Amino acid sequence: MENTLFTLPDAAELVDGGVSSFAVDMVEASYDTMKLQRVMVAGGIVKAAAALYLALFRNKGLFYSYYGVLSAIIVFGVTEAWTGLWISHNCRWRAVGTTVLWLSILPLFFLAGVAGSAILK
């Protein structure tokens, strides 16, 4: 029996920065209800916190669409976390959780782009 805490990462994880392991975790979460709950709650909280930080501390002037999209991502992040808690009461709702999990990729890409452009300035 091998201890997973002390194993070295694969060569693929070192090359792509762990992106492939993130994709593997999402696919595994689609089949495991407990992992789905953890991924949804953590992902929702992180998305909401990142969007709130960008909205409060990165001024974009009069770009109302910027703040509108960030507000929508905050609401979506809180909804995703709430859905993760909601599916913990009944395993039959896993399909709803899986759908919300895969839809959460779009706000994640937007946040990565906006945060990346904010960091490069």
N, C-alpha and C positions, 0 to 999 in steps of 0.2 A: 504494500500500500504506500503510495507516494504522497507526501505532504504538499499540497498545492500552494501553501504560503511561501515556500522557499524554492519554487521552481523558477528557472530562468525563462524569460519570454522567448517566443519563437522568433526566427529571423524575419518573418513577415510583419510581426508586431513592431520590430525595431525599425524597419524600412519605412513603413507608412504612418508611423506615429500612433499606432493603435486604432486607426480608423476601421480596419477590418474587424477588430475585436468588438468595436461598437456595433457594427452591422450584425455580427454574430449574436451579440446580446439582444438586439431587437428581434431577431428571428427566433431565438430561444424564448424570449418573453411572449411571443405569440402562442407558444405551446404550453407554457407553464404559468399558471394563474398567480402564484406567489411572486415570481419574478416580474410578471406583468404589473402587479400592484406597485412593487418597488420602483420599477422603471418609470411608471406613469407619475407617481407622486414626486419623485426626485426630479424628473424632467420638467414637470409643470411648475414646481417651485423655482427651479433654476431659470426657466424661460421668463417667468413673471418677474423675478428679481433682476435679471439682466435688462429686460425692457423698462422696468421702473427706473433703474440706474441711468439708462440712456435718456429717458424722458426728463429726469430731474437734473442731471448734471451735464448733459451735452446739449447746449442751445443750438438750434438750427434757425433762429430768426422767426420768420413768419410762415414757415412751411407747415401749414396745418395738416396736410396729409401725413407728414412724418409723425406728428404726435397722434394722429388718428390711428395710424397703423400700429404704433407702439401701444396705444391704449387697447386696441383689439388683441394684441399679443398678450398683454397683461391679463385680460379677461380670459383668453384661451388657455393660458398657463394655469390660472386658478381653476378653470373648468376641468382641465386635464388632471390636476391633482385631486380634485373632488371626485372625478370619475374613477380614479385609481382607488380612492377610499370606498366608493360606492360598490365597485365590483368585488370588494373583499367580503361582502355579506352574502353573495350568491355567485357560485362559480358558473352558472348558466349565462351570465352576462359578459362572458369573456369576449364574445364577438364584438360587443360595443366597445370594450376596452381596446381590443386590437385595432379597430377602425380608428378610434381617436389617437392611438399611438402612431399609426402610419400617417395620419393627417398632420400630426405634430412636426413632421419633418419640414414642411413648408415654412412655418414661423422660425424654426431653428436656422434654416438657410438665410432668411432675412436678417435675423439677429447676428449671425456670423458675418454677413456682409457689412452691416451697419457698424458693428463693433470693430471690425477690421479696418474700415475706413476711418473710424474715430481714433483708433490707435495709431494709424499711420500719419495722422496730421500733426 
